[in-house]
Amino acid sequence: MLREFEEEIIRVLEAALVELPKGAMSLGATPSKLPGLAISNAGFEFESSGLAEEVEERQPGAAEKFSGTGTQTSFKLKEKPLPRSVKVQYPPGTLLVEGRDFSTDYRAGSVSFRVPPTREKNNILVEYLPRNAVTMLKGLKLKATYVIDVWGSGRTEADALAEKVLKALLVAQPDLAARGTDLKPIAGSVEEEPKATKIRLRYALEREIRVEKAATLIEQVAISGKKIG
């Protein structure tokens, strides 16, 4: 979850900071060489995403043609349709009314006519949404804070390296956003030590986590109870 993002950030920075010696960039630990970088996670939290319980169509509707025999009234569909999604044209171009001209068995996946269609090839067109055309999306938003400690032997070296880090991550923002990750700088600080300078850059990360599942459809609701008194 987060490890993948951290490895991506290291790849971005390694490509931009080719002057850094090997081993000068690490996750968590203070770098063994100067100049160097240390990347660490300072905590994360979750919140519900606006995707929760969102239903969306994932494939186009189905269209099937049938040939009337003059006696057959029921026609089996290849897939079970979603309730209230069936449209029937007979002959093609003439839209029939469900409940008056035909009925649909949504459990069995069949269409039945009140009067048998006449004998003719492909004179019945049935359009509908298959049940697997609709999925339910649930989402969580991951919010994390990352700290990038930029170490240099002095203020000048640390400043120059910190600027390169900021620029590299700024250039990488569109690519990260295209993969669902938003990364923004939020704060910074400077710490002077006897033989080194540390510039701490704080970044806010947001990533959406999605779970997709088939939508559960309620076809029938039965209410029962006892009469009191």
N, C-alpha and C positions, 0 to 999 in steps of 0.2 A: 504493500500500500504506500508507505512513505519511503521505503528503501529504494523503490524504483525511481521516485522523484529525486532522491539524493544522488543516486548514481548518474541521473541525467544532468544534474547541476554540475557534478564533477566533470562530466564529458564536455560540457559547454566551456567551463573554465580552463580545462586542460588545453582545449583547442585555441583559446584566446591568449593564454599565458604561457606560451611556449618557452619563455626564458626561465621559468621556475625549474629548479633542479628536481630530479626524481626523488619522491618521498617528501616533497615540500607541501603537499596537499593531503589532508586527512579528514576523516569523519570523527568528530568529537575530540580527539586527542590534540594536544599542542604539537605543531609541526616540529620535526627533529632538526630542520635546517631553516635558516633565514636567507632571504625572505620566504614566507610561507603562509598557508591558509589552513584554518580549522573550521569545518562546517558542523554545526550541531543543531538538534531540534530542541526548542525551548518549551514545548508543550503543544497540545492540540485538543480540539473539541469538535463536537458534531452538532448540527442543527437540521431540522426537517427541511427538505427542498420543496419547492413549488410543484415538483413532479409527482408528489404523493397522490396516489389513486388517480392518476391521469390515464384516460383511455385513449388509445390512438389506433387508427387503421394502419396495418403494416403491409397489406398487399391489395391489389385491385380486386374489384368484384368479379364474380364468375358469370359466364353467359353460356347457356346450353340450348341447343336446338333439338326438337323432337319432331317425329313424323306421325301425324294422326292416322289411325286405322279405320275410323268410322265407328268402332265399338269400344276402344280402350278409353277409360276415363282417368286413370291414375298413372303418373309418370314419376319414376325414381330419379332423384338428383344424385350427382356424383359425390357431393359433400352436403353435410347438414347446414342449413342456412341460419343466419341470425334472425331472431324474431322481428317481424315487420320490415324485413329487407327484401322480400320477394316481389318482383314485378313480372307480370306475364303479358306477352303480346300474342294475340291470336285473332286473325293472321298477323304476321309481323307488320307493325305500324298501327295496330289497333290495341290500345291498352285496356286490359280487363280490370274489373274491380274485385279485390279479394273479399270473400264473404258473400258475394252475390254471384259472380261468374265462376269462381274457383275457390278452393280452400287449400290450406297448406298444413301438412303434418310436420311440424318443426322437429319433433323428436325422431321421426322415421326418415325425414328428409325427402318428402314426396309432395307432389302437387296433384290435386284431383279436380276435374271439371264437372260441373253440374250436367252438362250435355257433352257427349263424346265429340271431340274434334273430328272434322271430316277427313277422309282418307287423302292425304297429300304429303309429299316429302318436305320435311323441314318447315312445316307451316306453324310451328309453335316455338316461341322464343321465351326462355325463362332467364331472368337476370336476378342475382342475389349476392349477398355478402356471406362467404363461408365463415363458420365460427372461428376458425383459426386465423381469420383476417384481422382480428382485434386482440390487442394485448394490453396488459395493465403495467404501467410504469410506476415504480416507487423510487424515491431518491433521498439521499442524504448529502449534506454539504459538509465536507471536511475543511476545518479552518486550523491552520498550524502557523506557528511562529518559528522562523529559522534565524540562527545567528551565524554570521560569517566573520570570524576573527582574522583580520589581516595583520600579519606580523612583518616588521621590517627592522633592520639594524638601527634605524633612526627615523625621525619624523618624515624626512624627505622621501625615503624609500617606501615607507608605509603609505604615505599619501599617494604616491604614484601608482602603487599596486592596488590600493583601494579604488582609485579612479578607473583603472582597467577592469576591475571586477564589476563595478557599477555599469560601465559601458557594455561589457560582454552580456550581462544579464538583461540589460535594456534591449539589446539587439535580439536576444533569444525570446523575449516576451511574446511576439506574435506566434512563433512556432509552438511555444508552450500552451498558449491560449487555444490554438487549433486542436490540441490534444486534451483540452478540458482542464488545464491548470492555469490559474491566475496568480502571478507572482509580482509583488510590488514592494519597493523599499519603504520603510516606515520610520526609521530612526537610526541614529548612530552616536558613537562616543569615542573618545580618545583616552588611552591610558599610557602614560610615560613610565618606563622602567629603566633601571640603571644601564642596561645594555641593549634594550629593544623598545620599540613602540608598537602598541596594539591599537588598531582601529577596528571597532566593533560595528558591523553593519547588521541591522535587524530587518528581516523581510517577513511580510505576511503572505501566506499561501492559502488559496481556496481551490478546492477540487470537488467536483460533483461525482458521487458514486451512484450508479444506476443499477437497478435490478428489474429485469423484464420477465413477466410471466403471463400465461394465457389468462384472459379475462374470464371470470366466473359469472355466468349468466343465470339469473333467476327466471325460470320458465313458468313456475306455478307456485302460488302461495296458498296453503290450506290453513284455515283457522278453525279450531274445534274447541268446545268448552261444554261445561255442564250448566244446565238450567237450574238456578237456585230458587227454592220456594215452591 
